[in-house]
Amino acid sequence: MKVVENSEENIAICKQFCGPCPTFKPNGLNMVKPNMLFCARGQSEKPVEEIEDEGCSCFGCPIFRDHDLKGAWFCMHGLEGRK
């Protein structure tokens, strides 16, 4: 597993996958820090018990694949989700 850099390139990729994510917009995660690229920045500051899980787009993301990430749902579980 490789560390995901908080880079402009990764932000551009993230926008393609977090934007249409079924959990991201309905829960307003774009309005709460870190607002995207959770696999690099950590979980949302919105309490996990206030986030309704509607699915995860991480599995289809090239960052997930290229960095050998595990877990997903980084917006809810942060980097600890990488198991």
C-alpha beads as a LAMMPS data file, in Angstrom:
LAMMPS data file: protein, C-alpha beads

83 atoms
82 bonds

1 atom types
1 bond types

-500.0 500.0 xlo xhi
-500.0 500.0 ylo yhi
-500.0 500.0 zlo zhi

Masses

1 110.0

Atoms # bond

1 1 1 0.000 0.000 0.000
2 1 1 1.397 3.374 -1.088
3 1 1 0.724 6.717 0.592
4 1 1 -1.675 8.886 -1.407
5 1 1 -0.308 12.363 -2.019
6 1 1 -2.514 15.405 -1.501
7 1 1 -1.662 16.645 -5.002
8 1 1 -3.526 18.576 -7.701
9 1 1 -3.361 15.492 -9.934
10 1 1 -5.014 13.304 -7.284
11 1 1 -7.607 16.004 -6.531
12 1 1 -8.594 16.023 -10.231
13 1 1 -8.981 12.239 -10.201
14 1 1 -10.922 12.396 -6.936
15 1 1 -13.424 14.875 -8.346
16 1 1 -14.372 12.295 -10.959
17 1 1 -15.125 9.628 -8.340
18 1 1 -16.229 11.503 -5.197
19 1 1 -18.507 13.807 -7.162
20 1 1 -20.900 11.065 -8.292
21 1 1 -20.384 8.926 -5.162
22 1 1 -23.786 7.951 -3.713
23 1 1 -22.671 8.813 -0.154
24 1 1 -20.698 12.014 -0.853
25 1 1 -23.216 14.638 -2.028
26 1 1 -26.379 13.418 -0.242
27 1 1 -24.524 13.726 3.068
28 1 1 -23.001 17.126 2.225
29 1 1 -19.453 15.828 2.663
30 1 1 -18.298 18.426 0.160
31 1 1 -19.328 21.094 2.706
32 1 1 -17.230 19.703 5.585
33 1 1 -13.442 19.467 5.799
34 1 1 -11.494 17.852 4.261
35 1 1 -14.271 17.783 1.596
36 1 1 -12.540 15.314 -0.796
37 1 1 -9.521 13.076 -1.315
38 1 1 -10.266 11.340 1.971
39 1 1 -7.745 8.572 1.179
40 1 1 -4.995 11.208 1.509
41 1 1 -6.540 13.752 3.892
42 1 1 -8.454 11.529 6.301
43 1 1 -12.110 11.153 7.170
44 1 1 -14.718 13.858 7.080
45 1 1 -15.135 16.034 10.157
46 1 1 -18.847 15.246 9.939
47 1 1 -19.530 12.632 12.648
48 1 1 -19.769 9.160 11.147
49 1 1 -23.085 8.549 12.925
50 1 1 -24.533 11.465 10.906
51 1 1 -23.450 9.981 7.553
52 1 1 -25.892 7.684 5.807
53 1 1 -23.940 5.059 3.865
54 1 1 -25.318 4.900 0.329
55 1 1 -22.373 3.083 -1.206
56 1 1 -18.746 3.764 -2.080
57 1 1 -17.096 4.730 -5.373
58 1 1 -13.529 4.221 -4.126
59 1 1 -13.264 0.730 -5.585
60 1 1 -13.455 2.065 -9.150
61 1 1 -11.027 4.922 -8.566
62 1 1 -7.571 4.698 -10.185
63 1 1 -6.009 6.100 -6.994
64 1 1 -7.453 3.150 -5.050
65 1 1 -6.058 0.678 -7.573
66 1 1 -2.689 2.367 -8.225
67 1 1 -1.932 2.728 -4.503
68 1 1 -3.079 -0.778 -3.547
69 1 1 -5.542 0.704 -1.050
70 1 1 -7.696 -1.487 1.150
71 1 1 -10.909 -0.789 3.009
72 1 1 -12.505 2.181 1.204
73 1 1 -15.245 4.368 2.738
74 1 1 -12.367 6.716 3.616
75 1 1 -14.840 9.586 4.027
76 1 1 -16.415 7.734 6.953
77 1 1 -13.524 5.715 8.379
78 1 1 -10.471 7.688 7.366
79 1 1 -7.115 6.156 6.786
80 1 1 -7.887 3.467 9.371
81 1 1 -10.179 2.103 6.680
82 1 1 -7.036 0.933 4.889
83 1 1 -6.790 -2.622 6.171

Bonds

1 1 1 2
2 1 2 3
3 1 3 4
4 1 4 5
5 1 5 6
6 1 6 7
7 1 7 8
8 1 8 9
9 1 9 10
10 1 10 11
11 1 11 12
12 1 12 13
13 1 13 14
14 1 14 15
15 1 15 16
16 1 16 17
17 1 17 18
18 1 18 19
19 1 19 20
20 1 20 21
21 1 21 22
22 1 22 23
23 1 23 24
24 1 24 25
25 1 25 26
26 1 26 27
27 1 27 28
28 1 28 29
29 1 29 30
30 1 30 31
31 1 31 32
32 1 32 33
33 1 33 34
34 1 34 35
35 1 35 36
36 1 36 37
37 1 37 38
38 1 38 39
39 1 39 40
40 1 40 41
41 1 41 42
42 1 42 43
43 1 43 44
44 1 44 45
45 1 45 46
46 1 46 47
47 1 47 48
48 1 48 49
49 1 49 50
50 1 50 51
51 1 51 52
52 1 52 53
53 1 53 54
54 1 54 55
55 1 55 56
56 1 56 57
57 1 57 58
58 1 58 59
59 1 59 60
60 1 60 61
61 1 61 62
62 1 62 63
63 1 63 64
64 1 64 65
65 1 65 66
66 1 66 67
67 1 67 68
68 1 68 69
69 1 69 70
70 1 70 71
71 1 71 72
72 1 72 73
73 1 73 74
74 1 74 75
75 1 75 76
76 1 76 77
77 1 77 78
78 1 78 79
79 1 79 80
80 1 80 81
81 1 81 82
82 1 82 83
